[in-house]
Amino acid sequence: MSLGSNIQYLRKINRLNQEQFAEKMNVSRQTVSRWESNEVTPELNKLVDMCTLFSCNLDTLVRGDITLKDEIYSEVTIRKVPAFRMARYVMISPNPEADVLNYMKEWGRKSGLLAADPDAKLLGWDFPHVSQEQQMRFGLHGYMAAYVLPEGFQTNCPGVEYCQNSEAEYAVITVKDPQIQPFERIPAGYKIIMDYLQDNNISTRHTDDVVGCFEHEYEKDGIWYMDIYICTEG
C-alpha cells in the first residue's frame, strides 16, 4: 500500500475533499492530487501535520496499510442492552486503566464472583472528573471499571460501589486487536460511531441512570477484540 493511498483514504474518511484538505495543509489542491497519486512525496513537516490532523503516527502513515481499517472495525450497529446491576470502582493515577482493571479482577476473585461466573463481563470507561491541575501537574487520569453482576449474585466483599444501569440503546462497534495501536484504534472506533450517529441524526443520551459510553475487551479464537458502546436516545 502506498503513502498516496493512505493520504487519500484518511482524507476521505475524515470527509474532506481535496480543496478542504489542501487548505488545512496550506498547499494547493494540485499538490494534494500529486501526493495522492505518488507523483510527489510530502515534506516531513507536512507529514507531521497530517499525523496531527488524522490522529495517526508517522510510521503508520508512511509505511502502513491504513485501508486495513476496514478489517479492524465492524459496522456500527444499534443494540438494546437490558438493565443490569454492576459493581464498580474508579482510580485516578498515572496509569488508571491498568490499575483499576487489576483491582477489579482481584475483587472478582475475593468476592466469589469469578467462581460463580468465570465469564463475568468487565467493563471500563474514562472517568472525566479529574482536575486540570491533576492532569497537567501530576500526570493523573481517571478510569472506572465495573463487573456486570449475574442475577441473584450476593456478596459481603467490600471495596466497590453497587449500582444499576437502566435498559438503553447503544451504538456499538467492534475493534480487532485494539491494543496493537491503542492510541489510534480505540479513539478511531469512537470517531466512527460518532460519525455514524451524525449521519443518521441520532442523538447521544446523557442521563444519570445509564453509563454514557463504555468498553468491553475479550478474547475469541485467540484474537482480542473490544466492543465500544455509546448510549443513544432510543
N, C-alpha and C positions, 0 to 999 in steps of 0.2 A: 504494500500500500504506500502511496506517495504522500509527500508533505502537502502537495497541492490538493489532493483528495481529502486529506484531514482538514485543511483550512475550509474547503467548500462544505464539508459535512457539518463542521461546527457552526459555520455561518448560517447554514440553513436551519439547523435545529434550534438556533437562537433567534430565528425569524428575522434575519437581516438580509436585505437584498445587497447586491454588490455596492450600490451607491451609499447605502447606510453604513455598511461595514467600512468602506473607504473613508467616510467622514470620521468615523471613530479612530481609524488608524492614521488620519491626516495624510492620506495619499489620494491618488486619482482612482476612479473606477477601473481605468485601463490597467493600472498597476495591480489591483486585486485580481483582475482577469488573468494577468500574466502569472501571478502567484499560483492561482488555482490550476493553470494549465502547465505548470512547472517550467515555464519559459524563464522565469526569474526566481531566485531564492530570496526571501525577505531578509533584511538585515537583522542582526541579533537583537537590537533594541525593539524592532517591530515584532519579532517572535516573542520576546518577553511581554510586550503589551498584549499580544493575543492570549498568552497564558493567563494573564490577569483578567482579561475580558471574559474568557471562556472557562475559567477555573480549572485549568489542567496544568500539568507540569511540562517542562520543555522537552524532556526525553520522550514523553508520550506523544507530544505534538509532532516532533521531528521524525522519530523512528518507529512509533507505534502504528497500529491499525485501529483508529478510533471508530471506524464504522462497525467494528465488532461489538459496539454498544448494543446493536440490535440483538446480539446473542446474550448479552449481560442482563438486559431488562425485559421483563414480561410486559404485556399490555396492562394498562390500568383498568381495574375492574371496581365496581361498587358492590360492597358486601354488607349485609346486615349482621352485625355482631350482637349476639344475645347478651343480656345483662350478666355480669359476673362479679364475684367477690374476690378481692385481692388483698395480699399482704405486701406492703411497700416500704421502702426506706430510701432516703436521699443522702448523698455525700457531696461535700464541697471540698475539693482537693486539687492538686496539680494534675492528677490522673483519675478523675472521679468515676469514669465508666468502669474501668477495670476494678477499682476499689469496691464500688458498691455491688457489682456483679459477684465478686468473690465473697463479699459479706453475705449476700442473699443466698448463695449456694451453700454456705456454711449454716445459715439459718434454716434452709430447707432440710439439711441433714439433721440438725439438732431437734427441729420441731417434729420430725417424723413425716413431713410432707413427702419427701422423695422416696421414703419406704412405702408410703401409701400410694403414691403416683410417681413412678420414676420419670415419666414423660411430662411432668408438670411444666406448663408454659411459663417461661421467664421473659418478661417484657422490660423495655427500657426506653427512656426519653430524656431529653435535656431538661434540666431544672433552671428556669430563667432568672430566679430571684437571687442573683449574685451581683453585688455592687461593682461599679466601675473600678473603685479602688482595689477591691479584692482581685479583680481580673488583671488590671494593669500593673499594680504594685507587687502583688504576691503571686501572680500566675495561677489563680484559683478559678475553677469552673465547677458547675453543678450538674449532677446526673442522678436520676431516680430509677430504681429497678423495682419490679413487682412480680410476685408469683400469682398466677391465676389459681385460685383455690377450688378444688373439686367440691361438689355439693356434699354437705354433711361433714366435711373435714373440721375437726376441732383440735386445738392445742392450747396449752398454757405457756408456750415458749414466748418470752418477751423479746423486745428489740425491734418490733415493726409496728406500722400503723395499718389497721384494717379499714377498708372502705369498699364501697360498691360503685361499679361503673354501670350506668344505665344502658339499656338497649339502644343502639345507634347504628347509623350507616357510615361506612368508612370507604374512602377511595384507597385502593391497595395496589402496590406494585411489588414484584419480587426481584431482588438483585442477586445475581450469581457471584459467588466468591467476593463478598463485599470487602473483606479485609486485605485483599491483594493491593488495592489502592483506596483505602478507606476515606481519605480526604477528597477523593474525586467521585468514586462510585456512589457513596451514600448521599452526599449533597445533590448529585445529579439525579438520583432517584426521587428526592423531594421535589426538585425542579420539574421533572417530567409530570409528576402528579399535579402540581400547581398549574402547569400549562394546560393539562387536560381539563382541570376544573374551570379554568378561564375560557377555554374553547367551548365548553358545554354549559356555560353560565350557571355553574354550580357553586354555591357559597359554602365556606367552611363554617363549622359550628364551634362556638366557644361558650360553653356553659359549665357550671360547677359540678354537674353530675356525670360528666364524661371526661376522659383523657383526650385532649385535642389531637395528639399525634403520639405514636409510639412505634417501636421497632421490635421485631422478634427474629432472632437468629437461630438457625437449626441446621443439622446435618442430614442429608438424604443421599443414599447410594454413594457415600464417600465424598460428596460435594457439599460445601457450605452455602447456605442461602440466607438472605434477610428479607423478611416481609416488612414493608413500611406502610403504616396506616395513617391516614389523615381524616379526621371526622368531618362529615358533611351535613348540610341541612337536608334531611330526608323529606 
